[in-house]
């Protein structure tokens, strides 16, 4: 079999299984597939694009691929807002974060999404008696990662955690092979590389609860210890330090799991195993044009690409009027300079087409951002004919937030929403943030509503903490604040607040 790997990394080892590999690094933001195929010695039997950390490349013309196409979405926890569209251009999705794709609204879920844990590294076993560091951590520690900063500071103060912020891979693995325990922190409570790096090095793993995606990789209690909060982390770290034989057994068991299931040759074998059962689910024709346009739109809105809004608006004229396309066109009209065409387009939409939650919510937000409350209210009346019309911008935003939350559009993982930059909200959380932007006098009430909305989402714990701490003492739920401080590894603050509550 001839496998074409686009943006190849270390995940797959097809050559060890006797297959031919063409590895093609992508250098442009966008590359037509036909240009890539023209450079190959023979047509491929399988195409896999691996998401590249750093620059995310975009391949066009995938609908014309002569073989099955697969997309490896490695950083979906930060890029799902555009990957939900780009993935539809492929026959299958491989990702460590399958639960995120499964949580998308039904119309955006890929029918062939496979969980694929990151590949580990084949390292020799090192006895724990020969390791210097009781605990070690390697990773960037900045104010942009408050939970990680708190976690490493906590373990440094209590247990002398050895920390390196940036190391080349070879040095990092030597560092981890010299450690008996490796605490993990995941930015969005996702399965990350540190989990596999620590297991590959044979250290005992302490990791937060990242749900079923993580449990598919390692068994809690045998190959890793999952901690609930900072207090639980300290208790389990202390237990491992008091029981070095059990720490070594756990590290050895995880290392054996890597050797048995999590090496690049196993990842290649997995792909070869699913290929015969894949069907061609990639979209084609106008549907492919829609997903291509939506991918460009999302990446442009986030600042990842620099497509001019005028060019995207012109390209939309050739697309069908789907709710996603119409909402996307409205989002391109959010800047103050586009007030006149934005309101004209909103009035046109109000009297045409069928009711759609996403379209009507976005049009309502567009009217609000340009100061036309009656027009914004009219879209709510059209979406919910029997319901009372919200009387203020904040009330209207709350109503849309509730509706989008009930529709499964609570958050957009990875998208940095900035209403001051002309962004229009596309999910429940963004509508509440939008309301704070429009109605600063209601910030405290809206902050409480944001915090309540985000309670089921551990990835937003640090943001929830900032919301609750921004409230005046009279508006704070001290029990909730104490629990959240402990969850965010600010153990001393959390325990002090608990003691204050008891008094």
N, C-alpha and C positions, 0 to 999 in steps of 0.2 A: 504494500500500500504506500502511496505517495501522500504525505501529510504536509500541508502548507501551514506554517506557523507565522502569524503576523504579530509583530512586536514580541518576539519570543523571549521568555524568561526561563526560569529553572523548573517550572511546574511539571513538565512532561519529558519522559525519556522514551521516545518511540524507537530510536535506533537500537536500544538494548533488546527490543522485541523483534528486531529484524526488519524494520520498516524504513523507508526513505523519507527524509525530512528536508524541506526547503524552508529555511528560516529567513524571513524578510523583515528587517527593522523598518518602521515607517518614519519618514522624516518630515512630511507635510501634515498640516492640520487635517486636510482632506486629500484622499488619494482614490482615484477610480480603480475599481477592481480589475478592469481590463488592462490597465497599465501594469499592474502587478503580475497578472497571468502571462503577459507578453514576455516577461523576463525569465520564465521558468523553462527548464529543459523538457518538461512533459506536463500535461494537465494533472491537477491534484485530484485525489480521491476523497479528500476531506480538508476543510479550511477551518482553522481555529484562530480567532483574533483574541489576544490576551490584553486586557486593560493594562495600560502602562502607567505606573505611578509617575506623577509629574505632568507631562503633556499627554492629554487624551486624544488619540487619533481617531479619525472618522473615515470609514471606507464607504464609498458610494458605488452604486451599481450591483449590490449584493444579490438582487433578485435574479441576475443573469448568471450566477455561479453554476458551474457544471457539476457540482457535487454538494453533499451536506455541508452546512455552515453552522459553526458554533461560536458563541461569544462567552468569554470568561470574564464575568463581572466581579472583579476582586474587591473593589472599593465601593460596593453598592451602598454601604451605609453613609457615604458622603456624596454619591452621584446618582442615586436612584431617580432624582427629579428629571434627569434626561435619559438615563439608561432604560427607563420603562418604555420609552419610545424607540430608542436605538435597538433594543433587544428584539423588537418585532421584525427587524430586517433580517434576522437569522432564523435558522430552523430550530435551534435549541440554545438554552442559556445554562451555563455552568457557573455556580456561585457558592461561596461559603455562607451566603446570607439568604438562603432560600425563604426563610420566614418573612423577610422584607418584601420579596416579590409576591409571596402568597397573600400579603396584607394589602396589596394594591386593590383599587376598585376593580370589579370583575372584568370590565372592558379593557383594562390595561394589563391583565395578567397574561404571561406567556404560557401557552399550553404545554410546552416541553421545557420545564425548569428543573434542573438536577442540582442537588446539593453536592458540592465538591470542596472538601476541606483543603486548605493550603498544603502544599507538599512540604514534608520535613527534609532534613539533611542527614545523610549517612555518616554518622560520627562514631568513633570507637568509644566503648564504655570506659569510664574512669571511676574507680572506687571513690566513695564519698570520703573515706579516710585520707585520701590524697588531695582533697579540695581545700582551698584556703579560706574562701568566703562563706560564712554561714548563710547570708542572703545577698543577692545581687540583682541589679536592674539596669538595663540599657535602654535609653529612649530620650527623646527631647522633653525637657521640662521647662515650660514657659507659662506665663500668665494666661495664655490662650488655652491651656490644658489645666484648669484649676483642680479637677479631681485627681489627676496624676500628680500634680505638685503637692497636694495635701497628702496623698497616699505615700509617696516616697519620703516626704518630710516626717510623717508619722513613724515609718519604719526605721528611718535613720536615727531618730531620737530614741526610740525604744529598743532597737535591736542592732544598731550599727550597720544598716543596709549599705552595701557598696554600690555606688552609682557611677555610670558613665553615660554621658549625654549623646555622643555621636562616635561611632566606631565603624571601621570597615568590617564587612561580614566575617572575614577570617579572624580578626581580633575579637569581635563580639562572641564568636563561638568558643574561642579559647577562654574568654572571660566567663561564659556560662558553664563551661566544663570545669571551671575552678570554683563553682558555687554549688551548695547543697540544696538551697531553696531559691526559687525564682517567683516573686510576686508579679502577677500580671494586672494590667489596667487596660481597659478598652474604651476608646474615646466615645463610641456610641453603643457600648455593650454588644460588640460584634466579635465573631471569631477572628482573631488577628494572628499575625505572624509570630508574635512573641510566645504564644501558646505552643506553636510547633517548634520554635527555636529552643525553648526551655525543655520540652520533651525530648527533642533530638539530642540535647546535651545530657539527658539523664538526671535532671534536677527535679526535686519535688515541686509541683506547681500549685500556687495559690492564685485563684482566678475568680473574678466576679461572676455572677449568674448571667450567662449569655444565652440561656434558653436551649431549645432543642438543637440548634445548629452546633453548639459546643458539645452537647451530650452525644452527638453523632460522632465526634472525634475521640473523646476520652470519657471514661466512667468516673463519676464523682465518688470519692471515697477510696478508690483503688488506684486510679491513674492521675488524679488531681483532687484538690480540695476546693470546693466552691464556697466563697465567703459572701455573707449577706450585706455587711456594712463594715465600717472601719473597726468597730469593736470586735466583731466576729473575726476579722482579718488578724487582729493582734492575738486573739485567743488561739487561733489555729497556727499562727506562726510560732507562738510560744510552745504549743504542744509538739510541733515538729522538731523544734530545737531541743526539747526535753527528751524526745524519742528519736535519736538519730538513726537507729536501725529501721524504724518505720518510715522515716523520710527517705532513706536509701531504697527501701523496698518499693515505695511509691514511685520514686524516680526511675528505678530499674523497670518497673511494670510499664510506665509510660514510654520509656526508651524502646522496650520490646514491641510495643504497639506501633511505634513509628517504623521500626525495622520490618514489621509484618504487614503494615497496611498503608503507611503514609509517606512513602518515598516516590520520587518522580516516575519510576517504572510502574508503580501501582496506579498513578493518575493516568498514565498512558493506557494501561490495561482497562481502566474504567471506561475511557472514551471508546476504545475498540469494542467494548462489551455492549455499549448502548447504540452504536451506529446502526446495526442491522434493524433495530426496532424504530428508528427515527422516521417520521413522516415529514414531508416538505411543508412546513407551516409558515415559512417566511412570507411576508406580504409582497404583493407585486402590483404593477400598474399604478393607478392613482393612490391606492392605499400606501404603497411604498413612498410615493411622493409626499404624502401627508406626514408619515413618520419621519422622513428625512427633514422636512420643514420644521416639524415640532422639535426635533433634536437640535437643529441650528438655533431655533428660537430660544430654547431653554439655556443653551450654553452661551448665547449672546446676552441674555438677561442676567446671567450670573457673572458676566465679565470674562468668561473663559475663552470666548471667541469674539471677534470684532466685526460681525456683519452689520452693515448699516440698517437701521430700522426701515428706511425707505425701500431698500432692496428686498427685505423680507416681506414687506407689505405688497410690493409689486408681484413677488412670486406667489403670494397667497391667492391672487386673482385666478390662477389656473387650478386651484384646489377645490374640492367639494366643500360645501358649507356644513361641515360637521361641528358639533359643539366645541370640540377641542380646538379646531382651526379658528372658529369665530372668537372663542375666548382668547386665543393667542393673538389674533389681530387687535383685539381690545387692549391687551397688555402692551402692545407696541405703541398705543396712543395715550399712555399714562403721563407723559411729560407735559409740563405746563405749556410748552410751545405748540402742542398739538391739540389744544382745547377745542378749537372750532371743528376740525374734522372728527374729533372724538365724539363730541355731542351730536353731530350730524349722523354719525354711524350708529350711535346708541338709539336715536329716534327711529332710524330705519329698522333696526333690529326689533324694537318694541312692537312694531306693527307687521312683522313678517316672521315666517318660520314657526316651528313648533317649540313649545316650552321645554327648556333644558336647564337643570339646576346650575351646571357649571357656566353656561352661557349667560343666564340671567343674573347670577351672582356677580360675575365679572363685569357685566354691563352696568349693574347697579354701582359697583365700586368705581368704575370709570366715571360715571355721572357724579358720584360723590367727590372724587378727587378734583373734578373740575367745577365743583360748587353748585350743582343742580340737584338739590334734595328731592323736589317733586318727581323728576325723571327717575332718580334712583329708587324712590318709593314705588313708582309705576311698575318696575320690573319685579318687585316683591309681590305686588298685587297680581301680576300676571302668573307668577310661579305658584302662589298660594291664594287663589281667588276668595275662599271663604274667610281667610284669616284677617284679623285687624292689622292695619298698616302701622308699622313702627314709626313713631313721630319724630325721632331725632336720628342724626347720623350714627351715634353710638348704639342706639337700640336697633337700628337697621343692621349694623355690622354684627351685633350679637345674634340676630335672627339668622343671618346667613351662616355664621359660625356654627350654630346649632344644626342647621340643615346639612352643612357639609360634613360635620362630625358624624351625623347619623348615616351619611352616605359613604363613610369610610375614608373621607378626605380630611383627616385631622391634622396631619403634619406633612411636610415635604422634606424628607431627609436630605440634608446637604445644602439646600438652597438658603442663601443668606438674604432674607427679605429686608429690603430697605425702602420704605415708602417715600423717604425724602429724595430718593434717586428716581422716582417715577414708577416704582414697582406697584403692580396691582395684586391684591391677595388672591391666592388660588387654593387655600385650605382654611380650616377652622382657626388654627393658631394665627395665621397671617391676618385674618379678619379682625381678631382681637387686637393684634399689634397695630393694624391699620386704624382701628377705633382710637387707640391711645394717641396716634399721630394726629388724627382729626380733632379729638376732644381731650386735650391734655388735662382738663379739669376733672376728668373721670379716671385718671390713671390708676388711682389706688383700687377702685372697685374692679377695673379691668385686669389689674395685676392679679388680684385674687382669683378671678375667673380663669385667667391663663394658667395659674398654678394648679387649679382644680382640674382643668382640661388635660394637663400634662402628667397628672399623677400616675397613670398606667405606663408612662414612657420613661424608663430609667435613663435613657440617653440624654434626657433634658433635665436631669436632677440638678446640675450646677446652675442652670438657668432658673429653675424653680426656686432654688435657694436664694439667688439674687433677687427674685421677685418678692419673696417673703421677707427678706431682710430690708427691702426698700420701704416696707410699710411702717407706719408709726406703731409704737408699742401697743396702742389700743386696738389696732387692727390685726395683730398677729395671733395666730393659733400656736401657742408655745409648745404644746405637745408635738404638733406636726413639724415645727421648726427644729425641735430637738432631734426627732427621728431623722430629719433630712440632713442635719449636721453630721450625725453618726454615719448615715449612708454615704455622705461625701467625704468621709475619712477625716472630718474635723472633730476628732473624738473628744479632746479636752473641752472644747466649746459645748459639744452636745451633752457631755456628762455634767458640766457646770450648770447648764440650763435645766437639765432634769432635776438636779439638786435644788435649784431655785424654785422649780414648780412644786416639789414635795414640801418645801418650807411654807 
